[in-house]
Amino acid sequence: MFNQPVVTTADVMEAMELFAEKRWTDGLPIIPPTKERVREFLDVAGRDPDEVILRVSENRREVTVGLAAINAVMAGCLPAYFPVVLAAVEGWADERWGDGDRTYFYISNASTGGGGQLLIVNGPIRQELGINSGVNLYGPGNRANATIGRAMRLIIINALGIAPGVLDHASQGHPGKYSFCIAENEEESPWEPLHVERGFPADTSTVTTFSARGPEPVENRVSGKPEGILYSIADTMSRLGAMMGMSGTTTVVMGPEHAGIIARHGWSKEDVKLFLYENFKRPLADFARAGMVIPPGSPRTVTIGGVDYLRGGRGPEDILLVVAGGNNAGVSSVITQWSHHIPLGEYIITPIAPAATGAARGR
Amino acid sequence: MTFTSYVPVPSDVVVLSQAAARPQGLDGATIGIMHNCKKNGRELMSAIADLLCEEFAIKEVVAPVRSEGIMLPSVAQLDDLAAQCDVVLSGLGDCGSCSACSLHVAIDFERRGVPAVAICTKPFLKSSQAMAARQGFEGYRFVMVEHPVSSLGPDEIRERAREALPQVLSILGVDDLTDAAQVDLMLADLGARQAS
């Protein structure tokens, strides 16, 4: 028995207006969460609606399966998408997030830094649900990507109460705060996918969670060499505004064209990560010029050829590398972490439980 | 015809709590400072403590304590400082998360019977108020100073401390404010409310 309170309105339109007025939305109209619709989602999950899947102690809030279902309905998800949403919330609850200090999760949602919550999906569920990993990777047009990503934001606003202007004080934020869900283009990648790299069987579906800035594009349509492509990616990683002083993982979303060129030269994922790690650095003099003084001898500073640098990563494993996007141009992107403090190489990858009801279909 | 939707937010009940008793003056008091990782937080609160020492016969200002967590102290740190101090300053609240956490820390001290004053900057009024309400301290008062603090030099930090002082005294209930100082305080409050 799910004892969540209800509101009654004359009709659907009035319900949509009420939710907007109560600031229970992300600014876009929502699908009102009726008992029947939420029941469908709970049946897919096969779990107790009062089960707590995430606790945020800083502001004393919890996400239950039931609250997640309500907000996933509101986002416009299909019932079959709900296991992805649940797995992502479980990722947020992972004890490795914060590397012993869970306040990093609170910060990732509340701070002026304004990060969004990226989801990267791997495995067969991408085909089952039609989750896009190709052209228009970050863009509109795909129901699964748009609504799964949106459900995550509504959960943060409504279940966690970290709402814009209340506890979320992002100075600017970025559009990924509306929805930020992508899949890896495993089929067009020359390498093993992210979840296999980290020890999951290829046919296990997973979602990787990562609190992050918006994607920074790297257009390099002319280099036919790994070093050229990777140097341009490392350059974008090393921008002054990336807060390199905060140790952490950076996600590189490499387009299939770039990945193909690099792999044809015999480079492995490890080769790529090593090159990027070594070139993800910036002279301290550049920081000083920007008034962001980093004292020599600070963590991750290094002197090479007489020049003092700050390295952006703790090691090659601080590059979280996936292949995604359309195989139609030399375009990759860099997604810098925001308050995503994790142990080196311990990407937060959560298996997605299969739907409890066989009737759930994604299309 | 009616249409029924679930409410998408939890219906939790926040237990209202009470702040610690206000100190009977500050002569002979021991002051503590609990600061987070934010730049100039320790410096600003030390400057405020210096001003308190000028106004009152403060017994001791305990060496500032940096929270073990990125924003929050450990229980041991809270217990330890609470045991030593009559009043604690908590800060710096100059962003979305640290303003909320500075209130969280101040309230942790209030729960231990030690009156505390959180130091936040004006843009984060709402965040600080929201966190206080979540902790059961609706309407809990805290200091608001001009933003930013992180980019200030030492003289400017002292100026900010002077801006904070009347609010600190008022929150602790030890102010013997002159009429002019009362008006200053009202204008500061009014300015902050208009800005939010």
Interface residues (C-beta under 8 A of the other chain):
Chain A: Q4 P5 V6 V7 T8 T9 A10 D11 V12 E14 A15 F19 W24 P32 P33 T34 K35 V38 E58 N59 R60 R61 E62 T64 L67 I70 N71 M74 D101 T103 Y104 Y106 I107 A110 S111 T112 G113 L154 N158 A159 G161 G165 V166 L167 D168 H169 A170 H341
Chain B: M1 T2 F3 T4 S5 Y6 V7 P8 V9 P10 S11 D12 V14 G69 I70 M71 L72 C95 G96 S97 C98 S99 A100 C101 H104 P123 F124 K126 S127 A130 M131 R134 Q135
